[in-house]
Amino acid sequence: MAVAVCPGSFDPITYGHLDIIQRGAEVFDKVICCVMINRKKDPLFTVEERVALIREVTRDMPNVEVDSYRGLLIDYMHKKKANAIIKGLRAVSDFEYEMQMASINRKLDPGVETFFMMTNNKYSYLSSSIVKEVAQYGANVDDLVPPPVVQAFKNKFPLD
């Protein structure tokens, strides 16, 4: 069985992320969407909130599971007996960083492959950081994130 992990901070999940997860689920037998805990980032949503949001928006995808992990991705891959990593790319700048990550993962375990998927053009400008900033000022983000995330933003940033 081909098991892939789609790792990220998902703070929050966007339609761009969801596009990659859906497409990955069409290629692999099982996709684990894993919220990786990154000490360098100061997230808006807790790990539990992010996991719950992803579970809600992927509930109709039977071969997608959602999890979280603190530690090296390659250790998580071993724990889950996964053999592929799925990463979405928006631009050349993403590729440079992701190439470095793929190379170190390959060095740590040559049996784990990284698959890069180009983001759908309509999401190429989209990032969680941009969405958070826009939402913080009360702008409409309905076409950027799934409805449960829109509601979560409303709870985080109530209008005065």
C-alpha positions in Angstrom: 0.0 0.0 0.0 1.4 3.4 -1.0 1.1 5.7 2.0 2.0 9.4 1.6 2.3 12.1 4.1 1.3 15.7 3.3 3.1 17.7 6.1 2.7 21.4 6.9 1.8 23.9 9.6 -1.7 24.4 8.1 -2.2 27.6 10.1 -4.9 27.5 8.8 -5.6 25.1 5.9 -6.4 27.0 2.7 -8.0 25.9 -0.6 -4.5 25.6 -1.9 -3.6 23.0 0.7 -6.9 21.3 0.2 -6.2 21.1 -3.6 -2.9 19.3 -3.0 -4.4 16.9 -0.4 -7.3 16.0 -2.8 -5.0 15.4 -5.7 -2.6 13.4 -3.6 -5.5 11.2 -2.4 -6.3 10.4 -6.0 -2.7 9.1 -6.5 -1.9 7.3 -3.3 -3.8 4.6 -1.4 -3.6 6.6 1.8 -2.7 10.3 2.5 -1.9 11.4 6.0 -2.2 15.1 6.4 0.2 15.9 9.3 0.3 19.1 11.2 4.0 19.5 11.9 4.8 21.5 15.0 7.4 24.1 14.1 9.1 25.8 17.0 10.1 28.7 14.7 6.5 29.6 14.0 4.0 31.4 16.3 0.7 29.9 15.1 -2.7 31.6 15.3 -4.5 28.3 15.7 -3.6 25.6 18.2 -2.5 22.2 16.9 -5.8 20.8 18.1 -7.7 23.5 16.2 -5.8 22.9 13.1 -6.2 19.2 13.2 -10.0 19.6 13.9 -10.3 22.0 10.9 -8.5 19.7 8.6 -10.5 16.7 9.7 -13.7 18.7 9.1 -12.8 19.7 5.5 -11.4 16.3 4.5 -14.2 14.2 6.1 -15.5 13.2 2.7 -12.1 11.8 1.6 -12.1 8.2 2.9 -8.4 7.6 2.3 -7.2 10.8 4.1 -6.3 10.7 7.7 -5.2 13.7 9.9 -2.6 13.7 12.6 0.0 16.0 14.2 3.6 15.4 15.1 6.5 17.2 16.9 9.8 16.1 15.6 11.6 15.1 12.4 9.3 14.3 9.5 11.4 11.3 8.6 10.8 9.8 12.1 7.1 10.3 11.5 7.4 8.6 8.2 9.0 5.6 9.8 6.3 5.5 12.6 3.5 5.5 10.0 5.3 3.2 7.5 4.9 5.9 4.8 7.1 5.9 1.8 6.2 9.2 0.1 6.0 12.9 1.0 3.7 15.2 -0.9 4.6 18.9 -1.1 2.8 21.6 -3.0 4.7 24.2 -4.9 3.5 27.7 -5.7 6.6 29.3 -7.1 10.3 28.9 -7.7 11.0 30.2 -4.2 9.0 27.3 -2.8 11.1 24.9 -4.8 14.4 26.1 -3.5 13.4 25.5 0.1 11.5 22.3 -0.6 14.4 20.9 -2.6 16.7 21.4 0.5 14.1 19.6 2.7 13.7 16.8 0.2 17.5 16.4 0.0 18.0 16.1 3.7 15.0 13.7 4.0 16.6 11.6 1.2 19.9 11.6 3.1 18.2 10.5 6.3 16.2 7.8 4.5 16.9 7.0 0.8 13.7 4.9 0.7 11.4 7.9 1.2 10.5 9.8 -2.0 9.3 13.4 -2.2 6.6 14.2 -4.8 6.2 17.8 -5.7 2.8 18.9 -7.0 2.3 22.3 -8.7 -0.5 24.3 -7.0 -3.5 25.0 -9.1 -2.9 28.4 -10.8 -5.9 29.9 -9.1 -4.2 29.3 -5.7 -0.6 30.2 -6.7 -0.7 33.5 -4.7 -2.3 31.9 -1.6 -0.5 31.4 1.7 -1.7 30.9 5.2 0.2 34.0 6.3 -1.6 36.2 3.7 -5.0 34.8 4.6 -4.4 35.4 8.3 -3.4 39.0 7.6 -6.5 39.6 5.4 -8.9 37.9 7.9 -7.5 39.9 10.8 -8.7 43.1 9.2 -12.2 41.7 8.6 -11.8 41.2 4.8 -13.8 38.5 3.1 -11.8 35.2 2.8 -14.6 33.0 1.6 -12.8 32.1 -1.6 -9.5 31.5 0.1 -10.4 29.0 2.8 -13.1 26.5 3.4 -16.2 27.6 5.4 -15.1 26.0 8.7 -11.9 28.1 8.6 -14.0 31.3 7.8 -16.0 30.6 10.9 -12.8 29.9 12.9 -11.4 33.3 11.8 -14.7 35.0 12.9 -14.2 33.4 16.3 -10.6 34.6 16.5 -11.2 38.1 15.1 -14.7 39.2 16.2 -15.9 42.4 14.6 -16.4 45.3 17.0 
